[in-house]
Amino acid sequence: MRLVNGKYVAARRDDGWVKSHVFGRSFRLTCRKDVKDVSQFNLETK
């Protein structure tokens, strides 16, 4: 999310990556199930 004209709008995605102008990095949140069928989340940065 980013603030535009006093309103929050969704950030543009590039192949699943969301660029943050605040942090100067891109982020991607992925989810997969482990062997016990429990969701495991991973936050990646680049």
mmCIF file of the C-alpha atoms, coordinates in Angstrom:
data_MODEL
# 
_entry.id   MODEL 
# 
loop_
_atom_site.group_PDB 
_atom_site.id 
_atom_site.type_symbol 
_atom_site.label_atom_id 
_atom_site.label_alt_id 
_atom_site.label_comp_id 
_atom_site.label_asym_id 
_atom_site.label_entity_id 
_atom_site.label_seq_id 
_atom_site.pdbx_PDB_ins_code 
_atom_site.Cartn_x 
_atom_site.Cartn_y 
_atom_site.Cartn_z 
_atom_site.occupancy 
_atom_site.B_iso_or_equiv 
_atom_site.pdbx_formal_charge 
_atom_site.auth_seq_id 
_atom_site.auth_comp_id 
_atom_site.auth_asym_id 
_atom_site.auth_atom_id 
_atom_site.pdbx_PDB_model_num 
ATOM 1  C CA . MET A 1 1  ? 0.000  0.000   0.000   1.00 0.00 ? 1  MET A CA 1 
ATOM 2  C CA . ARG A 1 2  ? 1.073  3.521   -0.639  1.00 0.00 ? 2  ARG A CA 1 
ATOM 3  C CA . LEU A 1 3  ? -0.453 6.911   0.028   1.00 0.00 ? 3  LEU A CA 1 
ATOM 4  C CA . VAL A 1 4  ? -1.631 8.809   -3.063  1.00 0.00 ? 4  VAL A CA 1 
ATOM 5  C CA . ASN A 1 5  ? -3.621 12.049  -2.796  1.00 0.00 ? 5  ASN A CA 1 
ATOM 6  C CA . GLY A 1 6  ? -4.542 11.270  0.823   1.00 0.00 ? 6  GLY A CA 1 
ATOM 7  C CA . LYS A 1 7  ? -5.770 7.730   0.031   1.00 0.00 ? 7  LYS A CA 1 
ATOM 8  C CA . TYR A 1 8  ? -4.044 4.353   0.259   1.00 0.00 ? 8  TYR A CA 1 
ATOM 9  C CA . VAL A 1 9  ? -3.794 2.382   -2.980  1.00 0.00 ? 9  VAL A CA 1 
ATOM 10 C CA . ALA A 1 10 ? -2.295 -1.023  -3.766  1.00 0.00 ? 10 ALA A CA 1 
ATOM 11 C CA . ALA A 1 11 ? 1.372  -1.001  -4.751  1.00 0.00 ? 11 ALA A CA 1 
ATOM 12 C CA . ARG A 1 12 ? 2.271  -2.238  -8.216  1.00 0.00 ? 12 ARG A CA 1 
ATOM 13 C CA . ARG A 1 13 ? 3.411  -5.880  -8.436  1.00 0.00 ? 13 ARG A CA 1 
ATOM 14 C CA . ASP A 1 14 ? 6.199  -7.219  -10.600 1.00 0.00 ? 14 ASP A CA 1 
ATOM 15 C CA . ASP A 1 15 ? 6.037  -11.027 -10.899 1.00 0.00 ? 15 ASP A CA 1 
ATOM 16 C CA . GLY A 1 16 ? 4.728  -11.343 -7.323  1.00 0.00 ? 16 GLY A CA 1 
ATOM 17 C CA . TRP A 1 17 ? 7.128  -8.746  -5.892  1.00 0.00 ? 17 TRP A CA 1 
ATOM 18 C CA . VAL A 1 18 ? 5.797  -5.507  -4.356  1.00 0.00 ? 18 VAL A CA 1 
ATOM 19 C CA . LYS A 1 19 ? 8.165  -2.524  -4.327  1.00 0.00 ? 19 LYS A CA 1 
ATOM 20 C CA . SER A 1 20 ? 8.244  -0.356  -1.215  1.00 0.00 ? 20 SER A CA 1 
ATOM 21 C CA . HIS A 1 21 ? 9.253  3.253   -1.793  1.00 0.00 ? 21 HIS A CA 1 
ATOM 22 C CA . VAL A 1 22 ? 9.470  3.693   1.989   1.00 0.00 ? 22 VAL A CA 1 
ATOM 23 C CA . PHE A 1 23 ? 12.033 0.895   2.506   1.00 0.00 ? 23 PHE A CA 1 
ATOM 24 C CA . GLY A 1 24 ? 13.610 1.033   -0.952  1.00 0.00 ? 24 GLY A CA 1 
ATOM 25 C CA . ARG A 1 25 ? 13.239 -2.738  -1.365  1.00 0.00 ? 25 ARG A CA 1 
ATOM 26 C CA . SER A 1 26 ? 10.844 -5.244  -2.891  1.00 0.00 ? 26 SER A CA 1 
ATOM 27 C CA . PHE A 1 27 ? 8.917  -7.835  -0.885  1.00 0.00 ? 27 PHE A CA 1 
ATOM 28 C CA . ARG A 1 28 ? 7.111  -11.097 -1.651  1.00 0.00 ? 28 ARG A CA 1 
ATOM 29 C CA . LEU A 1 29 ? 5.052  -13.217 0.749   1.00 0.00 ? 29 LEU A CA 1 
ATOM 30 C CA . THR A 1 30 ? 4.782  -16.898 -0.129  1.00 0.00 ? 30 THR A CA 1 
ATOM 31 C CA . CYS A 1 31 ? 2.830  -19.678 1.554   1.00 0.00 ? 31 CYS A CA 1 
ATOM 32 C CA . ARG A 1 32 ? 3.215  -23.451 1.439   1.00 0.00 ? 32 ARG A CA 1 
ATOM 33 C CA . LYS A 1 33 ? 1.934  -26.381 3.478   1.00 0.00 ? 33 LYS A CA 1 
ATOM 34 C CA . ASP A 1 34 ? 4.383  -28.483 5.467   1.00 0.00 ? 34 ASP A CA 1 
ATOM 35 C CA . VAL A 1 35 ? 4.194  -32.276 5.918   1.00 0.00 ? 35 VAL A CA 1 
ATOM 36 C CA . LYS A 1 36 ? 1.614  -31.814 8.695   1.00 0.00 ? 36 LYS A CA 1 
ATOM 37 C CA . ASP A 1 37 ? -0.550 -29.660 6.355   1.00 0.00 ? 37 ASP A CA 1 
ATOM 38 C CA . VAL A 1 38 ? 0.209  -26.510 8.367   1.00 0.00 ? 38 VAL A CA 1 
ATOM 39 C CA . SER A 1 39 ? 0.676  -23.284 6.420   1.00 0.00 ? 39 SER A CA 1 
ATOM 40 C CA . GLN A 1 40 ? 4.233  -21.937 6.452   1.00 0.00 ? 40 GLN A CA 1 
ATOM 41 C CA . PHE A 1 41 ? 4.753  -18.323 5.381   1.00 0.00 ? 41 PHE A CA 1 
ATOM 42 C CA . ASN A 1 42 ? 7.987  -16.851 4.059   1.00 0.00 ? 42 ASN A CA 1 
ATOM 43 C CA . LEU A 1 43 ? 8.688  -13.134 3.564   1.00 0.00 ? 43 LEU A CA 1 
ATOM 44 C CA . GLU A 1 44 ? 11.373 -12.569 0.938   1.00 0.00 ? 44 GLU A CA 1 
ATOM 45 C CA . THR A 1 45 ? 13.171 -9.307  0.177   1.00 0.00 ? 45 THR A CA 1 
ATOM 46 C CA . LYS A 1 46 ? 15.325 -8.122  -2.675  1.00 0.00 ? 46 LYS A CA 1 
# 
